[in-house]
Amino acid sequence: MQSQHYAKRILIGYIGLFPTLYLILKLLDPVTSHMSFPVGVLVEVLVIVPVTQLVSFPLAGKLVGYFYRKKSA
């Protein structure tokens, strides 16, 4: 049972992080491409962390929860 909980959390992480990371990096590329690497990464992280924590992960959790409930019904 515990391993299923961890698998669900990992799945939520993948579903929430990958599309968000890809989209934000593509959108910020014109802004960060001329910056030094550490500064560019800092700017990207400053945007990515709040978006993933406040938007992507909760939405991914609801999506995964919906499919888990649908599967068990």
Backbone atoms as SQL, in Angstrom:
CREATE TABLE atoms (id INTEGER PRIMARY KEY, chain TEXT, resi INTEGER, resn TEXT, atom TEXT, x REAL, y REAL, z REAL);
INSERT INTO atoms VALUES
  (1, 'A', 1, 'MET', 'N', 0.819, -1.187, 0.000),
  (2, 'A', 1, 'MET', 'CA', 0.000, 0.000, 0.000),
  (3, 'A', 1, 'MET', 'C', 0.868, 1.257, 0.000),
  (4, 'A', 2, 'GLN', 'N', 1.932, 1.247, 0.790),
  (5, 'A', 2, 'GLN', 'CA', 2.822, 2.402, 0.862),
  (6, 'A', 2, 'GLN', 'C', 3.517, 2.635, -0.476),
  (7, 'A', 3, 'SER', 'N', 3.912, 1.563, -1.169),
  (8, 'A', 3, 'SER', 'CA', 4.589, 1.722, -2.456),
  (9, 'A', 3, 'SER', 'C', 3.640, 2.308, -3.500),
  (10, 'A', 4, 'GLN', 'N', 2.351, 1.984, -3.391),
  (11, 'A', 4, 'GLN', 'CA', 1.368, 2.563, -4.317),
  (12, 'A', 4, 'GLN', 'C', 1.246, 4.071, -4.077),
  (13, 'A', 5, 'HIS', 'N', 1.307, 4.469, -2.815),
  (14, 'A', 5, 'HIS', 'CA', 1.256, 5.898, -2.478),
  (15, 'A', 5, 'HIS', 'C', 2.466, 6.625, -3.070),
  (16, 'A', 6, 'TYR', 'N', 3.653, 6.043, -2.932),
  (17, 'A', 6, 'TYR', 'CA', 4.855, 6.658, -3.487),
  (18, 'A', 6, 'TYR', 'C', 4.780, 6.710, -5.012),
  (19, 'A', 7, 'ALA', 'N', 4.283, 5.652, -5.634),
  (20, 'A', 7, 'ALA', 'CA', 4.157, 5.627, -7.091),
  (21, 'A', 7, 'ALA', 'C', 3.201, 6.722, -7.567),
  (22, 'A', 8, 'LYS', 'N', 2.124, 6.922, -6.826),
  (23, 'A', 8, 'LYS', 'CA', 1.163, 7.965, -7.182),
  (24, 'A', 8, 'LYS', 'C', 1.812, 9.349, -7.062),
  (25, 'A', 9, 'ARG', 'N', 2.574, 9.582, -6.012),
  (26, 'A', 9, 'ARG', 'CA', 3.254, 10.870, -5.830),
  (27, 'A', 9, 'ARG', 'C', 4.289, 11.113, -6.919),
  (28, 'A', 10, 'ILE', 'N', 5.007, 10.071, -7.311),
  (29, 'A', 10, 'ILE', 'CA', 5.999, 10.214, -8.377),
  (30, 'A', 10, 'ILE', 'C', 5.306, 10.512, -9.702),
  (31, 'A', 11, 'LEU', 'N', 4.206, 9.834, -9.966),
  (32, 'A', 11, 'LEU', 'CA', 3.453, 10.083, -11.191),
  (33, 'A', 11, 'LEU', 'C', 2.945, 11.521, -11.236),
  (34, 'A', 12, 'ILE', 'N', 2.444, 12.021, -10.115),
  (35, 'A', 12, 'ILE', 'CA', 1.990, 13.408, -10.038),
  (36, 'A', 12, 'ILE', 'C', 3.165, 14.355, -10.323),
  (37, 'A', 13, 'GLY', 'N', 4.321, 14.024, -9.792),
  (38, 'A', 13, 'GLY', 'CA', 5.506, 14.846, -10.046),
  (39, 'A', 13, 'GLY', 'C', 5.866, 14.909, -11.515),
  (40, 'A', 14, 'TYR', 'N', 5.863, 13.764, -12.181),
  (41, 'A', 14, 'TYR', 'CA', 6.179, 13.744, -13.607),
  (42, 'A', 14, 'TYR', 'C', 5.144, 14.507, -14.419),
  (43, 'A', 15, 'ILE', 'N', 3.874, 14.250, -14.146),
  (44, 'A', 15, 'ILE', 'CA', 2.803, 14.901, -14.904),
  (45, 'A', 15, 'ILE', 'C', 2.788, 16.401, -14.648),
  (46, 'A', 16, 'GLY', 'N', 3.072, 16.806, -13.428),
  (47, 'A', 16, 'GLY', 'CA', 3.065, 18.221, -13.105),
  (48, 'A', 16, 'GLY', 'C', 4.310, 18.960, -13.548),
  (49, 'A', 17, 'LEU', 'N', 5.456, 18.304, -13.515),
  (50, 'A', 17, 'LEU', 'CA', 6.711, 19.000, -13.766),
  (51, 'A', 17, 'LEU', 'C', 7.081, 19.082, -15.242),
  (52, 'A', 18, 'PHE', 'N', 6.991, 17.988, -15.958),
  (53, 'A', 18, 'PHE', 'CA', 7.522, 17.974, -17.326),
  (54, 'A', 18, 'PHE', 'C', 6.870, 19.013, -18.239),
  (55, 'A', 19, 'PRO', 'N', 5.545, 19.042, -18.371),
  (56, 'A', 19, 'PRO', 'CA', 4.966, 20.038, -19.289),
  (57, 'A', 19, 'PRO', 'C', 5.230, 21.475, -18.827),
  (58, 'A', 20, 'THR', 'N', 5.188, 21.688, -17.527),
  (59, 'A', 20, 'THR', 'CA', 5.437, 23.032, -16.996),
  (60, 'A', 20, 'THR', 'C', 6.867, 23.464, -17.274),
  (61, 'A', 21, 'LEU', 'N', 7.793, 22.585, -16.994),
  (62, 'A', 21, 'LEU', 'CA', 9.204, 22.880, -17.228),
  (63, 'A', 21, 'LEU', 'C', 9.455, 23.176, -18.700),
  (64, 'A', 22, 'TYR', 'N', 8.936, 22.348, -19.569),
  (65, 'A', 22, 'TYR', 'CA', 9.132, 22.528, -21.006),
  (66, 'A', 22, 'TYR', 'C', 8.549, 23.864, -21.473),
  (67, 'A', 23, 'LEU', 'N', 7.320, 24.141, -21.077),
  (68, 'A', 23, 'LEU', 'CA', 6.650, 25.362, -21.516),
  (69, 'A', 23, 'LEU', 'C', 7.356, 26.614, -21.004),
  (70, 'A', 24, 'ILE', 'N', 7.693, 26.639, -19.732),
  (71, 'A', 24, 'ILE', 'CA', 8.331, 27.826, -19.161),
  (72, 'A', 24, 'ILE', 'C', 9.723, 28.043, -19.748),
  (73, 'A', 25, 'LEU', 'N', 10.482, 26.972, -19.940),
  (74, 'A', 25, 'LEU', 'CA', 11.810, 27.136, -20.536),
  (75, 'A', 25, 'LEU', 'C', 11.713, 27.671, -21.959),
  (76, 'A', 26, 'LYS', 'N', 10.725, 27.215, -22.716),
  (77, 'A', 26, 'LYS', 'CA', 10.527, 27.724, -24.078),
  (78, 'A', 26, 'LYS', 'C', 10.100, 29.187, -24.067),
  (79, 'A', 27, 'LEU', 'N', 9.193, 29.542, -23.143),
  (80, 'A', 27, 'LEU', 'CA', 8.719, 30.924, -23.070),
  (81, 'A', 27, 'LEU', 'C', 9.800, 31.886, -22.585),
  (82, 'A', 28, 'LEU', 'N', 10.657, 31.435, -21.675),
  (83, 'A', 28, 'LEU', 'CA', 11.698, 32.300, -21.130),
  (84, 'A', 28, 'LEU', 'C', 12.974, 32.323, -21.961),
  (85, 'A', 29, 'ASP', 'N', 13.069, 31.476, -22.956),
  (86, 'A', 29, 'ASP', 'CA', 14.295, 31.393, -23.751),
  (87, 'A', 29, 'ASP', 'C', 14.702, 32.736, -24.351),
  (88, 'A', 30, 'PRO', 'N', 13.775, 33.520, -24.921),
  (89, 'A', 30, 'PRO', 'CA', 14.208, 34.821, -25.453),
  (90, 'A', 30, 'PRO', 'C', 14.768, 35.756, -24.380),
  (91, 'A', 31, 'VAL', 'N', 14.298, 35.620, -23.162),
  (92, 'A', 31, 'VAL', 'CA', 14.756, 36.481, -22.072),
  (93, 'A', 31, 'VAL', 'C', 16.076, 35.983, -21.495),
  (94, 'A', 32, 'THR', 'N', 16.204, 34.677, -21.305),
  (95, 'A', 32, 'THR', 'CA', 17.361, 34.125, -20.596),
  (96, 'A', 32, 'THR', 'C', 18.511, 33.695, -21.498),
  (97, 'A', 33, 'SER', 'N', 18.309, 33.659, -22.807),
  (98, 'A', 33, 'SER', 'CA', 19.364, 33.136, -23.685),
  (99, 'A', 33, 'SER', 'C', 20.610, 34.019, -23.699),
  (100, 'A', 34, 'HIS', 'N', 20.458, 35.311, -23.496),
  (101, 'A', 34, 'HIS', 'CA', 21.615, 36.205, -23.508),
  (102, 'A', 34, 'HIS', 'C', 22.272, 36.352, -22.132),
  (103, 'A', 35, 'MET', 'N', 21.652, 35.786, -21.101),
  (104, 'A', 35, 'MET', 'CA', 22.201, 35.878, -19.745),
  (105, 'A', 35, 'MET', 'C', 23.268, 34.813, -19.531),
  (106, 'A', 36, 'SER', 'N', 24.100, 35.039, -18.527),
  (107, 'A', 36, 'SER', 'CA', 25.048, 33.989, -18.178),
  (108, 'A', 36, 'SER', 'C', 24.253, 32.780, -17.665),
  (109, 'A', 37, 'PHE', 'N', 24.854, 31.618, -17.746),
  (110, 'A', 37, 'PHE', 'CA', 24.135, 30.396, -17.384),
  (111, 'A', 37, 'PHE', 'C', 23.574, 30.430, -15.961),
  (112, 'A', 38, 'PRO', 'N', 24.370, 30.785, -14.945),
  (113, 'A', 38, 'PRO', 'CA', 23.816, 30.795, -13.580),
  (114, 'A', 38, 'PRO', 'C', 22.667, 31.789, -13.396),
  (115, 'A', 39, 'VAL', 'N', 22.766, 32.946, -14.006),
  (116, 'A', 39, 'VAL', 'CA', 21.700, 33.944, -13.874),
  (117, 'A', 39, 'VAL', 'C', 20.450, 33.475, -14.617),
  (118, 'A', 40, 'GLY', 'N', 20.624, 32.891, -15.790),
  (119, 'A', 40, 'GLY', 'CA', 19.493, 32.369, -16.540),
  (120, 'A', 40, 'GLY', 'C', 18.771, 31.268, -15.778),
  (121, 'A', 41, 'VAL', 'N', 19.533, 30.376, -15.172),
  (122, 'A', 41, 'VAL', 'CA', 18.931, 29.304, -14.373),
  (123, 'A', 41, 'VAL', 'C', 18.207, 29.883, -13.165),
  (124, 'A', 42, 'LEU', 'N', 18.774, 30.881, -12.536),
  (125, 'A', 42, 'LEU', 'CA', 18.124, 31.521, -11.397),
  (126, 'A', 42, 'LEU', 'C', 16.779, 32.126, -11.794),
  (127, 'A', 43, 'VAL', 'N', 16.740, 32.829, -12.899),
  (128, 'A', 43, 'VAL', 'CA', 15.483, 33.427, -13.372),
  (129, 'A', 43, 'VAL', 'C', 14.459, 32.328, -13.667),
  (130, 'A', 44, 'GLU', 'N', 14.886, 31.269, -14.330),
  (131, 'A', 44, 'GLU', 'CA', 13.973, 30.175, -14.662),
  (132, 'A', 44, 'GLU', 'C', 13.436, 29.508, -13.400),
  (133, 'A', 45, 'VAL', 'N', 14.288, 29.282, -12.422),
  (134, 'A', 45, 'VAL', 'CA', 13.856, 28.654, -11.170),
  (135, 'A', 45, 'VAL', 'C', 12.893, 29.556, -10.413),
  (136, 'A', 46, 'LEU', 'N', 13.156, 30.861, -10.427),
  (137, 'A', 46, 'LEU', 'CA', 12.254, 31.804, -9.758),
  (138, 'A', 46, 'LEU', 'C', 10.844, 31.774, -10.351),
  (139, 'A', 47, 'VAL', 'N', 10.732, 31.419, -11.619),
  (140, 'A', 47, 'VAL', 'CA', 9.418, 31.313, -12.262),
  (141, 'A', 47, 'VAL', 'C', 8.845, 29.904, -12.108),
  (142, 'A', 48, 'ILE', 'N', 9.676, 28.892, -12.301),
  (143, 'A', 48, 'ILE', 'CA', 9.196, 27.503, -12.327),
  (144, 'A', 48, 'ILE', 'C', 8.676, 27.033, -10.973),
  (145, 'A', 49, 'VAL', 'N', 9.367, 27.335, -9.896),
  (146, 'A', 49, 'VAL', 'CA', 8.983, 26.805, -8.587),
  (147, 'A', 49, 'VAL', 'C', 7.582, 27.243, -8.167),
  (148, 'A', 50, 'PRO', 'N', 7.243, 28.533, -8.204),
  (149, 'A', 50, 'PRO', 'CA', 5.875, 28.893, -7.807),
  (150, 'A', 50, 'PRO', 'C', 4.807, 28.318, -8.739),
  (151, 'A', 51, 'VAL', 'N', 5.096, 28.303, -10.029),
  (152, 'A', 51, 'VAL', 'CA', 4.101, 27.779, -10.976),
  (153, 'A', 51, 'VAL', 'C', 3.848, 26.297, -10.731),
  (154, 'A', 52, 'THR', 'N', 4.914, 25.528, -10.527),
  (155, 'A', 52, 'THR', 'CA', 4.709, 24.096, -10.294),
  (156, 'A', 52, 'THR', 'C', 4.019, 23.841, -8.961),
  (157, 'A', 53, 'GLN', 'N', 4.421, 24.550, -7.919),
  (158, 'A', 53, 'GLN', 'CA', 3.854, 24.302, -6.593),
  (159, 'A', 53, 'GLN', 'C', 2.419, 24.781, -6.462),
  (160, 'A', 54, 'LEU', 'N', 2.082, 25.884, -7.094),
  (161, 'A', 54, 'LEU', 'CA', 0.751, 26.471, -6.926),
  (162, 'A', 54, 'LEU', 'C', -0.240, 26.083, -8.019),
  (163, 'A', 55, 'VAL', 'N', 0.245, 25.674, -9.179),
  (164, 'A', 55, 'VAL', 'CA', -0.653, 25.389, -10.294),
  (165, 'A', 55, 'VAL', 'C', -0.510, 23.949, -10.790),
  (166, 'A', 56, 'SER', 'N', 0.677, 23.588, -11.247),
  (167, 'A', 56, 'SER', 'CA', 0.862, 22.308, -11.941),
  (168, 'A', 56, 'SER', 'C', 0.650, 21.091, -11.055),
  (169, 'A', 57, 'PHE', 'N', 1.277, 21.069, -9.877),
  (170, 'A', 57, 'PHE', 'CA', 1.143, 19.900, -9.012),
  (171, 'A', 57, 'PHE', 'C', -0.285, 19.707, -8.509),
  (172, 'A', 58, 'PRO', 'N', -0.980, 20.767, -8.084),
  (173, 'A', 58, 'PRO', 'CA', -2.382, 20.546, -7.698),
  (174, 'A', 58, 'PRO', 'C', -3.251, 20.035, -8.849),
  (175, 'A', 59, 'LEU', 'N', -3.045, 20.574, -10.055),
  (176, 'A', 59, 'LEU', 'CA', -3.820, 20.086, -11.202),
  (177, 'A', 59, 'LEU', 'C', -3.469, 18.638, -11.538),
  (178, 'A', 60, 'ALA', 'N', -2.192, 18.311, -11.492),
  (179, 'A', 60, 'ALA', 'CA', -1.780, 16.934, -11.764),
  (180, 'A', 60, 'ALA', 'C', -2.327, 15.991, -10.703),
  (181, 'A', 61, 'GLY', 'N', -2.366, 16.431, -9.439),
  (182, 'A', 61, 'GLY', 'CA', -2.932, 15.607, -8.360),
  (183, 'A', 61, 'GLY', 'C', -4.403, 15.326, -8.585),
  (184, 'A', 62, 'LYS', 'N', -5.140, 16.334, -9.024),
  (185, 'A', 62, 'LYS', 'CA', -6.562, 16.130, -9.320),
  (186, 'A', 62, 'LYS', 'C', -6.745, 15.181, -10.498),
  (187, 'A', 63, 'LEU', 'N', -5.904, 15.329, -11.518),
  (188, 'A', 63, 'LEU', 'CA', -5.996, 14.459, -12.691),
  (189, 'A', 63, 'LEU', 'C', -5.693, 13.009, -12.333),
  (190, 'A', 64, 'VAL', 'N', -4.618, 12.785, -11.607),
  (191, 'A', 64, 'VAL', 'CA', -4.257, 11.423, -11.200),
  (192, 'A', 64, 'VAL', 'C', -5.313, 10.857, -10.255),
  (193, 'A', 65, 'GLY', 'N', -5.802, 11.665, -9.324),
  (194, 'A', 65, 'GLY', 'CA', -6.858, 11.217, -8.414),
  (195, 'A', 65, 'GLY', 'C', -8.122, 10.819, -9.158),
  (196, 'A', 66, 'TYR', 'N', -8.466, 11.570, -10.192),
  (197, 'A', 66, 'TYR', 'CA', -9.639, 11.244, -11.007),
  (198, 'A', 66, 'TYR', 'C', -9.476, 9.875, -11.657),
  (199, 'A', 67, 'PHE', 'N', -8.305, 9.616, -12.237),
  (200, 'A', 67, 'PHE', 'CA', -8.100, 8.328, -12.896),
  (201, 'A', 67, 'PHE', 'C', -7.992, 7.180, -11.906),
  (202, 'A', 68, 'TYR', 'N', -7.415, 7.431, -10.728),
  (203, 'A', 68, 'TYR', 'CA', -7.370, 6.373, -9.705),
  (204, 'A', 68, 'TYR', 'C', -8.767, 6.026, -9.224),
  (205, 'A', 69, 'ARG', 'N', -9.600, 7.043, -9.028),
  (206, 'A', 69, 'ARG', 'CA', -10.982, 6.781, -8.601),
  (207, 'A', 69, 'ARG', 'C', -11.774, 6.076, -9.689),
  (208, 'A', 70, 'LYS', 'N', -11.570, 6.489, -10.924),
  (209, 'A', 70, 'LYS', 'CA', -12.274, 5.878, -12.051),
  (210, 'A', 70, 'LYS', 'C', -11.847, 4.413, -12.214),
  (211, 'A', 71, 'LYS', 'N', -10.562, 4.154, -11.991),
  (212, 'A', 71, 'LYS', 'CA', -10.040, 2.795, -12.120),
  (213, 'A', 71, 'LYS', 'C', -10.625, 1.879, -11.031),
  (214, 'A', 72, 'SER', 'N', -10.767, 2.410, -9.827),
  (215, 'A', 72, 'SER', 'CA', -11.242, 1.578, -8.707),
  (216, 'A', 72, 'SER', 'C', -12.759, 1.424, -8.716),
  (217, 'A', 73, 'ALA', 'N', -13.475, 2.249, -9.477),
  (218, 'A', 73, 'ALA', 'CA', -14.945, 2.157, -9.503),
  (219, 'A', 73, 'ALA', 'C', -15.449, 1.091, -10.434);
